[in-house]
Structure formats: C-alpha cells, structure tokens
Amino acid sequence: MLNSVRYIVIFSIFFLSGCDIEKAKVLDDNFTNTKIGTIQDKKLVKVIEKKKKEPKPEITPKQDLKKYSAYKKQNNKTLNKKDKFVEILAPVVVSVYNKLQNKYEAVKIDIENNKNTDEIEKLKKEYKAKNNIELLHAIKPHPISIVLAQSAIESAWLTSRFAKEANNIFGVWSFKKDEPRIAASGLRGDKTIYLKKYNSFQESVEDYYKSVAKSWAYKELRYMRTQTNNPDILLPYFRMYSEKRDEYVAVLKKVLDYNKFDRFDVKD
C-alpha cells in the first residue's frame, strides 16, 4: 500500500511539473570482491540525462575524437567521467583492434597460400597454438564494445587506483615477482594480491587481448569470435572472467547497452 501511494505521488509531481525526473540505475553492492576486484566504490551509477541537454555527437572508429573535441570547445563543456573515459580509451581500443584484425587477415592469407611458414610457426609458439586453426582463433580480436564495457567496470571508468597508478584497466593479476606490479590494498585470505603495472593504456589493452588469446578459459570464445562479431552472442563466453560468472555477464551487457558501445563495432 505504501509503495502504491509513493508511485502516485511521484507520478503526480512529474505530471504537474511537466519536467523530466532524473533517473539513475545503481548496480548491486554485492558486485564486489570479484577476482578482478578493482571497483573501489562498490557501485556503478548510470544516469539518464535530462531532456533538454544537448546531444553528444557519436564517435566512430574513423572519426576518433574530433567530434568530441569540437563539441567540448564549442559548448565550453567540462567532460564528465564517462565522457573522459570514451575520449581517452575508445581510440586506444580501436587502434589495437584494427592492428589485430589486420594481423589476423594477413596470417589467414599466408596459411591459405602456404607462405611465411617460419613466421607462422613462431606465432604458434607465441600464442601457444597447436595448429593453424588455433592460431587464427587466438589472433582474431573480439568486438571493441566488449573491451570498453569490461574496462569501464574493472577500472571504474578509469578512476580506480590501479588505472591511475599502474595503467591496469582490466584488473589483470601478477604472479611474477620480476615483472612491474603494484600490491592491492586488501588481502585474499592471508595473501597479498598483486596487479600488473603497464607503461600505457595501450599496453594494457594489448596484454588483455593476449591473455584472452592464450587462456584455457576462453577457448570457446576464441572459436566463436571467428564466427561472429555480435556482442550479444559472445558475452556469455566471458563468464569465467569473474567469480560472479553469470552476474558479471549480465552487468557487462547492461554497461555495453546503456552506453551504446556497440557503435564502435565492425558489424557482421
């Protein structure tokens, strides 16, 4: 009964004022303590903009940041957290994706024509591929939209300590004492957790793709991404990325869809 009254009051205020009510969707506080563990504020707020705000121009891989820069200058706008995330990271991910896609196409042609066999063998060792088919599966990149959604979650839109101090935007752990890394503030049981430290966001994105290309956990994903670029089909194959499994996949989809990250993708 109380809820019904509350909804009536809210509807009345909205109807009488003739204005939009700003809405926000908040992720569950339970979405913490994952294997990645880089969400410091334990929640990710997604705000629906008010009606009268000027629309932001879309970015495409070819346009990069030109439209956003012009928009910011023309309207004297200070970019919010999400705008900054897109401005900084989108062109980086697009660049790495295009580089890997071109490499995939070149290797595919070499294999079909039985050329550069020595180079192909070196790549097999690099990617731990048993044969040519596995090598192609490993090199083929998955959609840009998924990469952006994951990095938004794991780096809290580039605001996490690991993103700021280590350029680590995917919460990648370090298990080697001799590599650059930083310690997490909390413990996992009685053990200190370390995360890799990168020289740049680009290096972080490249290492992320390489990790997915080699890990046993993503063997099915590697095959499926040679069949389709549809993020809705590929997202379930990322359930092993977090201890939250299916809940993590659901959050990925919400972030991807809400922010329209699929506008960066190469369509099938």
C-alpha positions as CSV (number, residue, x, y, z in Angstrom):
1,M,0.0,0.0,0.0
2,L,2.8,2.4,0.9
3,N,4.6,1.7,-2.4
4,S,1.4,2.4,-4.3
5,V,1.0,5.8,-2.6
6,R,4.6,6.6,-3.3
7,Y,4.2,5.8,-7.0
8,I,1.1,8.0,-7.1
9,V,2.9,10.9,-5.5
10,I,5.9,10.6,-7.8
11,F,3.6,10.4,-10.9
12,S,1.6,13.5,-9.7
13,I,4.8,15.6,-9.3
14,F,6.0,14.6,-12.7
15,F,2.6,15.3,-14.4
16,L,2.1,18.7,-12.7
17,S,5.6,20.0,-13.2
18,G,5.9,18.9,-16.9
19,C,9.6,18.2,-16.3
20,D,11.6,15.0,-16.6
21,I,12.7,13.4,-13.4
22,E,16.4,12.4,-13.4
23,K,16.7,8.7,-13.0
24,A,19.6,6.6,-12.0
25,K,20.3,2.9,-12.1
26,V,22.7,1.6,-9.5
27,L,24.5,-1.8,-9.6
28,D,24.0,-4.0,-6.6
29,D,26.6,-3.5,-3.8
30,N,27.1,-7.3,-3.9
31,F,29.0,-6.9,-7.2
32,T,32.3,-6.6,-5.3
33,N,35.1,-8.9,-4.2
34,T,35.4,-10.5,-7.6
35,K,38.6,-12.0,-8.9
36,I,39.3,-8.6,-10.5
37,G,38.3,-6.5,-7.5
38,T,39.0,-3.1,-8.9
39,I,35.7,-1.4,-8.3
40,Q,36.5,0.7,-5.2
41,D,33.2,2.5,-4.6
42,K,31.3,-0.8,-4.9
43,K,28.8,0.6,-7.3
44,L,28.5,2.0,-10.8
45,V,25.9,4.7,-11.3
46,K,24.3,5.2,-14.7
47,V,22.4,8.4,-15.1
48,I,19.8,9.1,-17.8
49,E,20.3,12.7,-19.0
50,K,17.6,15.3,-18.7
51,K,15.6,16.0,-21.8
52,K,16.9,19.5,-22.6
53,K,20.6,18.6,-22.6
54,E,22.3,19.0,-25.9
55,P,23.0,15.6,-27.5
56,K,26.6,14.5,-27.7
57,P,27.9,13.5,-31.1
58,E,28.7,9.9,-31.8
59,I,32.3,8.7,-32.2
60,T,33.1,6.2,-34.9
61,P,36.5,4.4,-35.3
62,K,37.3,6.6,-38.2
63,Q,36.3,9.9,-36.6
64,D,38.1,9.1,-33.3
65,L,37.9,12.2,-31.0
66,K,37.4,15.0,-33.5
67,K,33.7,15.4,-32.8
68,Y,34.0,15.3,-29.1
69,S,36.8,17.8,-29.1
70,A,34.8,20.2,-31.3
71,Y,31.7,19.6,-29.1
72,K,33.6,20.4,-25.9
73,K,35.3,23.6,-27.4
74,Q,32.1,24.9,-29.0
75,N,29.9,24.4,-25.9
76,N,32.7,25.1,-23.3
77,K,31.8,21.8,-21.6
78,T,33.7,20.0,-18.9
79,L,33.7,16.3,-19.7
80,N,32.2,14.1,-17.1
81,K,33.6,10.7,-16.0
82,K,32.1,8.7,-18.9
83,D,32.9,11.3,-21.5
84,K,36.6,11.3,-20.4
85,F,36.6,7.5,-20.4
86,V,35.4,7.5,-24.0
87,E,37.7,10.3,-25.1
88,I,40.8,8.6,-23.6
89,L,40.2,4.9,-24.2
90,A,38.0,4.5,-27.2
91,P,40.7,5.4,-29.8
92,V,43.2,3.2,-28.0
93,V,41.0,0.2,-28.2
94,V,40.0,0.9,-31.8
95,S,43.7,1.1,-32.7
96,V,44.6,-2.2,-31.0
97,Y,41.6,-3.9,-32.5
98,N,42.4,-2.7,-36.0
99,K,46.0,-3.8,-35.6
100,L,45.0,-7.3,-34.5
101,Q,42.3,-7.6,-37.2
102,N,44.8,-6.7,-39.9
103,K,47.3,-9.3,-38.4
104,Y,44.5,-11.9,-38.5
105,E,43.7,-11.3,-42.1
106,A,47.4,-11.4,-43.1
107,V,48.1,-14.6,-41.3
108,K,44.9,-16.2,-42.7
109,I,46.1,-15.4,-46.3
110,D,49.6,-16.8,-45.5
111,I,48.2,-20.0,-44.2
112,E,45.8,-20.4,-47.2
113,N,48.7,-19.9,-49.6
114,N,51.3,-21.8,-47.5
115,K,53.6,-18.7,-47.2
116,N,55.8,-17.4,-44.4
117,T,55.7,-20.8,-42.7
118,D,58.6,-19.9,-40.4
119,E,56.8,-16.8,-39.1
120,I,53.6,-18.9,-38.7
121,E,55.5,-21.4,-36.5
122,K,56.9,-18.6,-34.3
123,L,53.3,-17.2,-33.9
124,K,52.1,-20.6,-32.8
125,K,54.7,-20.7,-30.0
126,E,53.9,-17.2,-29.0
127,Y,50.1,-17.9,-28.8
128,K,50.5,-21.5,-27.6
129,A,48.5,-22.7,-30.6
130,K,48.8,-26.4,-31.5
131,N,47.8,-25.8,-35.2
132,N,46.9,-23.2,-37.7
133,I,43.3,-23.2,-36.8
134,E,44.0,-22.5,-33.2
135,L,46.4,-19.7,-34.2
136,L,43.7,-17.9,-36.2
137,H,41.3,-18.3,-33.3
138,A,43.9,-16.8,-31.0
139,I,44.7,-13.7,-33.1
140,K,41.2,-12.8,-34.1
141,P,40.0,-9.9,-31.8
142,H,36.6,-9.8,-30.2
143,P,34.4,-6.6,-30.5
144,I,35.5,-3.2,-29.3
145,S,32.2,-2.8,-27.4
146,I,33.0,-5.7,-25.1
147,V,36.5,-4.4,-24.4
148,L,35.2,-1.0,-23.5
149,A,32.5,-2.4,-21.2
150,Q,35.0,-4.6,-19.3
151,S,37.4,-1.8,-18.9
152,A,34.7,0.5,-17.7
153,I,33.7,-2.0,-15.0
154,E,37.2,-3.1,-14.0
155,S,38.7,0.4,-13.8
156,A,35.6,2.2,-12.5
157,W,35.7,4.4,-15.7
158,L,39.5,4.9,-15.4
159,T,39.2,6.2,-11.8
160,S,40.5,3.2,-9.9
161,R,43.9,3.3,-8.2
162,F,45.1,0.5,-10.5
163,A,44.2,2.5,-13.6
164,K,45.8,5.7,-12.2
165,E,49.0,4.2,-10.8
166,A,49.5,1.2,-13.0
167,N,47.6,1.8,-16.2
168,N,45.9,-1.5,-15.4
169,I,42.4,-1.2,-16.7
170,F,41.3,-4.8,-16.7
171,G,42.3,-5.9,-13.2
172,V,45.0,-8.2,-14.5
173,W,46.8,-10.0,-11.7
174,S,50.5,-10.5,-11.5
175,F,52.1,-13.8,-10.4
176,K,55.7,-13.0,-11.3
177,K,57.9,-11.2,-8.8
178,D,60.3,-9.9,-11.5
179,E,57.6,-8.0,-13.5
180,P,56.4,-4.5,-12.8
181,R,53.4,-4.6,-10.5
182,I,51.6,-3.0,-7.5
183,A,50.0,-4.5,-4.5
184,A,46.3,-4.4,-3.8
185,S,45.2,-2.7,-0.6
186,G,43.3,-5.7,0.6
187,L,44.3,-9.4,1.1
188,R,42.8,-12.5,-0.4
189,G,42.8,-14.7,2.7
190,D,46.3,-14.1,4.2
191,K,47.9,-13.4,0.8
192,T,48.7,-10.1,-0.8
193,I,47.3,-9.7,-4.3
194,Y,49.4,-8.0,-7.0
195,L,48.3,-6.4,-10.2
196,K,50.4,-5.9,-13.3
197,K,51.8,-2.4,-14.0
198,Y,51.8,-1.2,-17.6
199,N,53.6,1.7,-19.3
200,S,50.4,2.8,-21.0
201,F,46.7,2.0,-21.6
202,Q,47.6,0.7,-25.0
203,E,50.0,-1.8,-23.4
204,S,47.2,-2.8,-21.0
205,V,44.8,-3.4,-23.9
206,E,47.3,-5.4,-25.9
207,D,48.1,-7.6,-22.9
208,Y,44.4,-8.1,-22.2
209,Y,43.8,-9.4,-25.7
210,K,46.9,-11.6,-25.5
211,S,45.7,-13.1,-22.2
212,V,42.3,-13.9,-23.7
213,A,44.1,-15.4,-26.7
214,K,46.1,-17.8,-24.6
215,S,44.0,-18.8,-21.6
216,W,42.2,-22.1,-21.4
217,A,39.2,-20.4,-20.0
218,Y,38.4,-18.7,-23.3
219,K,38.9,-21.5,-25.8
220,E,35.2,-21.5,-26.8
221,L,35.2,-17.7,-27.1
222,R,38.2,-17.8,-29.4
223,Y,36.3,-20.1,-31.8
224,M,33.0,-18.1,-31.6
225,R,34.6,-14.7,-32.3
226,T,35.8,-16.1,-35.7
227,Q,32.1,-16.8,-36.4
228,T,30.5,-13.6,-35.4
229,N,31.1,-10.0,-34.1
230,N,27.8,-9.9,-32.4
231,P,28.5,-8.9,-28.7
232,D,25.2,-10.4,-27.5
233,I,26.3,-13.9,-28.7
234,L,29.9,-13.5,-27.4
235,L,29.2,-12.0,-24.0
236,P,28.3,-15.3,-22.2
237,Y,31.8,-16.7,-23.0
238,F,33.2,-14.1,-20.6
239,R,31.6,-15.6,-17.6
240,M,35.0,-17.0,-16.4
241,Y,36.5,-13.5,-16.2
242,S,34.9,-13.0,-12.8
243,E,33.9,-15.2,-9.8
244,K,30.5,-13.6,-10.3
245,R,30.1,-15.7,-13.5
246,D,26.6,-15.1,-15.0
247,E,26.0,-12.0,-12.8
248,Y,29.2,-10.5,-14.3
249,V,28.0,-11.2,-17.8
250,A,24.6,-9.5,-17.0
251,V,26.4,-6.4,-15.8
252,L,28.7,-6.3,-18.8
253,K,25.6,-6.4,-21.1
254,K,23.9,-3.5,-19.1
255,V,27.0,-1.3,-19.3
256,L,27.5,-2.1,-23.0
257,D,23.9,-1.5,-24.0
258,Y,23.3,1.6,-21.8
259,N,26.4,3.4,-23.1
260,K,25.9,2.2,-26.7
261,F,29.4,0.9,-27.0
262,D,28.4,-1.2,-30.0
263,R,28.6,1.9,-32.1
264,F,32.3,1.2,-32.3
265,D,31.9,-2.3,-33.5
266,V,32.6,-3.7,-37.0
267,K,29.3,-5.3,-38.0
268,D,29.0,-8.8,-39.4
